[in-house]
Amino acid sequence: MHPLTDDPLVASMVRIPGGTVDLRDDRRGTRWQTRIDPFLLGRHPVTAGLHRTVTGSDPSPAASGAAPLTNISWLDAVGLCNRISAGAGLGPAYSHDVRSDEVTWDRASDGYRLPTEAEWQYACKAGTTGYRYGEIDAIAWYDGNSGGRVHDVGAKEPNAWGLHDMLGNVWEWCWDVYDEEVYGAYRIFRGGGWAESERGCGATVRRRSHPTFAIDDLGLRLARGPLRPASD
């Protein structure tokens, strides 16, 4: 028995159906459409409690175990995905060359990983077409209602696919490089956080930072897949 196989925070993955998502880059003024294969996505952001279970360390010691994990860099996030995979008896999704800091994603792996930004946006919208999937105070912790702190996951209403905290509470790292020509290795994060303005908590908002960057309103959400078409 692997110690994380029955952990409810790992096991609570939502099956996201296949479809298409429209993306845009406002800086470049470009728009494009991407096909999304069925995949699994965590019902909640990764919690501080899960991180403590997996690593025995705590980057957010003041947070409750049910609060989203914060103060984690992109590089640490992909490493955590691999450690959770190992604990659940799954293959690692990532290989990390520590000399170059280059990370390679094995797309055939069955392990836990970060969602792509296309997957993230598609799952956030959950079939809706607006800027948000609901009224902001009902679905998100942001600077207008958070009281200046992170909150335990799952307290706000989910979207139509059962995903909580897709907007607000913590930003979430995605796999993608933002713009390699201009920003180098900077990676994308999505969703807005507890310190973000109302306007900044929207399904299409894109932010970026260096993969070593970590702060108290930035975390991650686990993904797995894509799933085989036969299971759709």
C-alpha positions in Angstrom: 0.0 0.0 0.0 1.4 3.4 -1.0 0.9 6.0 1.7 -0.8 8.5 -0.5 -3.1 6.2 -2.5 -6.1 6.8 -0.2 -5.3 10.4 0.8 -8.6 12.3 0.1 -6.8 15.4 -1.1 -4.9 13.4 -3.7 -7.8 11.1 -4.6 -10.3 14.0 -5.0 -9.6 14.5 -8.7 -12.3 15.7 -11.0 -12.6 14.3 -14.5 -12.5 17.2 -17.0 -14.2 16.3 -20.4 -12.5 17.1 -23.7 -13.3 20.2 -25.6 -11.8 23.4 -27.0 -10.7 26.6 -25.3 -10.1 30.1 -26.7 -6.9 31.7 -25.4 -5.4 35.2 -25.9 -2.2 37.1 -25.3 -3.1 40.7 -24.7 0.5 41.9 -24.8 0.9 40.5 -28.3 -2.7 41.0 -29.3 -3.0 37.4 -30.4 -5.8 34.8 -30.0 -5.9 31.1 -30.7 -7.9 28.0 -30.0 -6.6 24.8 -28.4 -8.0 21.3 -28.2 -8.2 19.9 -24.7 -8.2 16.1 -24.2 -10.0 14.6 -21.2 -7.8 14.9 -18.0 -8.0 14.9 -14.2 -7.7 18.0 -12.1 -7.7 18.5 -8.3 -11.0 19.6 -6.8 -9.0 22.0 -4.6 -5.5 23.5 -4.7 -2.8 21.5 -3.0 -3.0 22.1 0.7 -0.3 22.8 3.3 -1.3 19.6 5.0 -0.6 17.5 2.0 2.8 19.1 1.6 3.6 18.3 5.2 2.6 14.7 4.7 4.7 14.3 1.5 7.8 16.3 2.5 7.9 16.6 6.3 8.6 20.3 5.8 6.4 23.4 5.9 6.9 26.5 3.8 3.7 28.0 5.3 4.0 27.1 9.1 1.2 29.6 10.1 -1.4 28.0 7.8 -3.8 25.3 8.8 -3.5 21.9 7.1 -6.6 22.7 5.0 -5.2 26.0 3.7 -3.7 26.1 0.2 0.0 25.6 0.1 1.8 28.9 -0.6 5.4 30.1 -0.8 6.3 27.5 -3.3 8.2 28.2 -6.5 7.5 26.6 -9.9 10.6 24.4 -9.6 9.5 23.2 -6.2 6.0 22.7 -7.5 7.1 20.3 -10.2 9.3 18.5 -7.7 6.3 18.2 -5.3 4.3 16.7 -8.2 7.0 14.0 -8.6 7.1 13.3 -4.9 3.3 12.9 -4.7 3.4 10.6 -7.7 6.0 8.4 -6.0 4.0 8.2 -2.8 1.0 7.1 -4.8 2.9 4.5 -6.8 2.8 6.5 -10.1 5.6 7.4 -12.5 7.2 10.9 -12.3 5.9 13.4 -14.8 9.1 15.5 -14.7 12.8 15.2 -15.1 14.9 18.1 -13.7 18.5 18.8 -14.8 19.8 20.6 -11.7 22.8 22.0 -13.6 20.8 23.8 -16.3 17.5 24.0 -14.3 15.8 22.6 -17.4 12.6 20.6 -16.7 11.3 18.1 -19.1 7.7 16.8 -19.0 7.1 13.1 -19.9 3.6 13.4 -21.4 3.2 9.6 -21.3 3.6 9.5 -17.5 0.6 8.6 -15.4 1.9 10.8 -12.5 0.7 14.1 -11.1 1.7 17.3 -12.9 0.8 20.9 -13.3 -2.0 21.7 -15.7 -1.2 23.6 -18.9 -2.7 27.1 -19.0 -5.1 26.0 -21.7 -6.3 23.1 -19.4 -6.5 25.5 -16.5 -8.6 28.1 -18.3 -10.9 25.5 -19.8 -11.5 23.8 -16.4 -12.0 27.2 -14.7 -14.7 28.2 -17.2 -16.4 24.8 -17.0 -18.6 25.5 -20.0 -19.4 29.1 -19.2 -18.5 32.0 -21.4 -18.1 34.9 -19.0 -15.1 36.4 -17.2 -16.1 34.4 -14.1 -18.2 31.3 -13.5 -20.2 33.0 -10.8 -20.6 36.1 -8.6 -17.2 36.9 -7.1 -18.1 37.0 -3.4 -19.7 33.6 -3.7 -16.8 31.9 -5.5 -13.6 33.7 -4.6 -11.4 35.0 -1.7 -9.9 38.3 -3.0 -8.8 41.6 -1.4 -12.4 42.7 -1.0 -13.4 39.8 1.3 -10.3 37.9 2.4 -9.4 39.9 5.4 -5.8 40.0 4.2 -5.1 36.2 4.5 -5.4 32.9 2.8 -8.5 30.7 3.6 -9.1 26.9 3.9 -9.9 25.3 0.6 -13.5 24.6 -0.4 -15.3 27.3 1.5 -16.6 29.1 -1.6 -19.0 27.7 -4.2 -17.5 25.5 -6.9 -17.8 25.9 -10.6 -20.1 23.7 -12.7 -17.6 20.9 -12.8 -17.1 20.8 -9.0 -13.8 22.7 -8.8 -13.3 25.0 -5.8 -11.1 28.1 -5.6 -10.3 28.3 -9.3 -10.5 32.0 -8.8 -9.1 33.8 -5.7 -7.5 32.4 -2.6 -4.2 31.5 -4.3 -2.8 31.9 -7.8 -1.9 28.6 -9.3 1.3 27.7 -11.2 0.8 26.2 -14.7 3.3 24.3 -16.9 3.7 26.9 -19.6 6.5 29.3 -20.4 5.1 32.8 -20.7 7.2 34.3 -23.5 10.6 32.8 -23.9 11.9 35.5 -26.3 11.1 38.4 -23.9 11.0 36.8 -20.4 13.2 33.7 -20.7 12.2 30.9 -18.4 9.3 32.8 -16.7 6.3 30.5 -16.1 2.6 31.3 -16.1 0.3 31.4 -13.1 -3.5 31.8 -13.2 -6.6 32.5 -11.1 -5.9 35.4 -8.7 -5.3 35.3 -5.0 -6.5 36.6 -1.6 -4.5 39.8 -2.1 -5.7 40.4 -5.7 -8.2 43.0 -6.8 -11.6 42.0 -8.0 -10.6 42.7 -11.6 -7.6 40.4 -11.3 -9.6 37.4 -10.4 -10.8 36.2 -13.8 -10.6 33.1 -16.0 -8.5 34.8 -18.7 -6.0 36.7 -16.5 -2.4 35.6 -17.1 0.5 36.4 -14.8 4.1 35.2 -14.9 7.3 35.1 -12.9 10.7 33.4 -12.7 10.5 29.6 -11.8 12.3 30.3 -8.5 9.7 32.9 -7.4 7.6 32.2 -4.4 5.1 34.3 -2.4 2.3 33.9 0.1 -0.6 34.0 -2.4 0.8 31.5 -5.0 0.3 27.8 -5.0 -0.6 24.9 -7.3 -3.3 22.4 -8.3 -2.6 18.8 -9.3 -3.5 17.4 -12.8 -3.1 14.0 -14.3 -3.6 12.7 -17.9 -4.6 13.1 -20.6 -7.0 10.2 -20.3 -7.4 7.7 -23.1 -10.2 8.6 -25.6 -11.7 5.2 -25.0 -12.6 6.3 -21.4 -14.4 9.4 -22.5 
